[in-house]
Amino acid sequence: MKRALQAALSHALLGGLWALHWLPLGAQAAIGRGLGRVLYRLAGSRRKVGLRNLELCLPELDAAQREALLREHFGWMARSLLERGMLWYASPERLKKLIHIEGDVHLAERSDKPVMWLVPHFVALDVAGASTQLFQTKQVASIYQAQSNPVFDKAMRRGRLRYGQGQVFSRHETALPLVRAIRRDHAFFNLPDMDFGLKDAAFVPFFGVPAATLLAPARMARSLKMRVQPVLAEILPGGRGWRVRYLPPWDDFPGDDDIAAATRMNRWIEEEIRRNPAQYLWVHRRFKTRPQGEPSLYS
């Protein structure tokens, strides 16, 4: 009975997203901002994590400034959740009018080497994913974090794959299917900045705090002779849509040193966070894994 009720509620929420996607984006933005204010009050544990992350990463801000920044972040995050309906259900023609591309989106099409897009966890990262399938023709591979709710899991997979131009691989599987896809000339949409423990990772400074940082981007880029192109997505104010920036590929990555490559990657993410701090995903426990003997930073 509990499972059936959960499924019914999940389908109702998805129905709400489908209904909202017909509204002008400006109206959706206003609803999202209101939802963000509600979530800020209700999401006690996530609010606490966000404030702690801001204290660790942006210590130059005082308590009132951190709280104001996190309130703004919840508004952007709520917008991103509601705007999944646009990404999952709106026509490609409508999305193309709302996604504003900057930079070389066609690099992967022209490159004589496979391309890895490095896409940090800003709240509009799903827009970046959609742009890789709407504005260029290369097949796209990405790693997928399975959702605990099977209804949402199915909807997310269907939404991300609806253009027939990509594959997703579970983070819990071996890397071999992903590597095979890259060798078949798929571009790789890579999300490099979450704490998944110390497997294939090392402690590398992130805003000066040791953070478990994946070494796989450097190792994969080196072994598969990939070109690495950073990509960033952001939500624009009101109903203006989204901006996706395809930056010039890195000539100095990965090099021969995995730690140096991870450090270079983290420094770049720090720079982009300072440029747009309210839209970075502060509610993730980025510093969850600690060096042996060091207490939790979230207690």
C-alpha positions, 0 to 999 in steps of 0.5 A, spaced: 500 500 500 505 504 501 509 503 495 502 504 491 501 511 494 508 513 493 507 511 486 501 515 485 504 521 488 510 521 484 505 520 478 501 526 480 508 530 481 510 529 474 503 530 471 504 537 475 511 538 471 507 536 465 502 541 466 507 547 468 511 546 462 505 549 458 506 556 461 511 562 459 517 561 462 517 567 466 511 564 470 514 558 471 520 562 474 515 566 479 512 560 481 519 557 482 522 563 486 516 562 491 517 554 491 524 556 493 522 560 499 518 554 502 523 549 501 528 554 504 524 553 510 522 546 510 529 543 508 532 543 515 538 538 514 539 541 507 539 548 509 544 546 514 549 543 509 548 549 505 550 554 510 556 550 512 558 549 505 558 556 504 562 557 511 567 553 509 568 555 502 566 563 502 569 565 509 569 572 507 562 572 507 558 574 514 553 569 517 547 574 514 550 574 507 551 567 507 544 566 509 542 571 503 546 567 498 543 560 500 536 563 500 537 566 493 540 559 491 534 555 493 530 560 489 534 558 483 534 550 485 527 550 485 526 553 478 531 548 476 526 542 479 520 545 476 524 547 469 525 539 468 518 539 465 520 544 460 527 539 458 523 533 459 516 535 455 517 541 451 518 541 443 525 541 441 524 548 437 521 551 443 527 549 447 532 551 442 529 558 442 530 558 450 537 555 450 542 560 449 549 557 446 556 561 447 562 558 445 564 552 440 558 547 441 561 543 435 568 541 437 566 534 438 563 534 431 570 536 428 575 533 433 579 527 431 579 525 438 574 523 443 571 529 447 570 530 454 565 535 457 567 537 464 560 540 467 560 542 474 554 541 478 551 548 477 543 547 478 542 548 470 546 542 468 541 538 465 540 544 460 547 543 459 545 536 457 540 537 453 544 542 449 549 537 447 543 533 444 539 539 441 545 543 438 550 538 435 550 531 432 555 527 436 552 521 440 553 523 447 555 518 453 554 520 460 554 517 467 547 516 471 546 516 478 540 512 479 534 515 483 531 511 489 524 513 487 523 508 481 517 513 478 522 519 478 528 514 475 524 512 469 522 519 468 529 522 468 532 517 464 526 518 459 527 525 459 534 525 458 534 520 452 528 522 449 532 525 443 535 518 441 542 521 441 545 519 448 546 513 452 547 513 460 551 508 464 549 507 472 555 509 476 554 503 480 556 499 474 564 498 471 566 503 467 567 498 461 561 500 457 562 507 458 569 506 455 566 502 449 562 508 447 567 513 447 571 508 443 565 508 438 566 516 438 561 518 443 562 524 447 562 524 454 558 528 459 562 528 465 560 531 472 566 531 476 565 535 482 561 530 487 564 526 493 563 519 492 568 517 497 575 515 496 575 510 490 579 512 484 579 519 488 584 523 492 584 529 497 585 535 493 583 542 496 577 545 494 576 552 497 582 550 501 579 545 504 581 537 503 575 534 498 575 527 496 576 529 488 575 524 482 581 522 479 578 519 473 577 525 469 584 525 468 586 518 468 580 517 462 582 523 458 590 520 458 588 513 457 583 515 451 587 521 448 581 525 449 580 533 448 577 536 455 572 542 454 569 545 460 562 547 459 557 551 464 550 552 464 546 557 468 539 560 469 537 567 466 533 571 470 525 571 469 523 568 462 529 569 458 531 562 458 538 559 460 545 560 457 550 554 456 557 556 455 562 551 451 569 554 453 575 553 449 578 546 451 584 545 456 591 544 453 594 543 460 589 537 462 591 532 464 598 532 464 602 527 467 600 528 474 593 526 477 593 530 483 595 536 479 590 535 474 585 534 479 587 541 483 587 544 476 580 542 475 578 544 482 581 551 481 577 552 475 570 550 479 572 555 484 573 561 479 566 559 476 563 559 483 565 566 485 562 568 478 555 565 479 555 563 487 548 562 488 547 557 482 552 552 485 549 546 488 551 548 495 546 543 498 551 537 497 555 534 502 561 536 498 566 535 504 563 528 507 569 524 506 574 526 511 581 524 512 582 518 517 582 521 524 578 527 522 571 529 525 565 530 520 565 537 518 557 537 518 556 534 525 
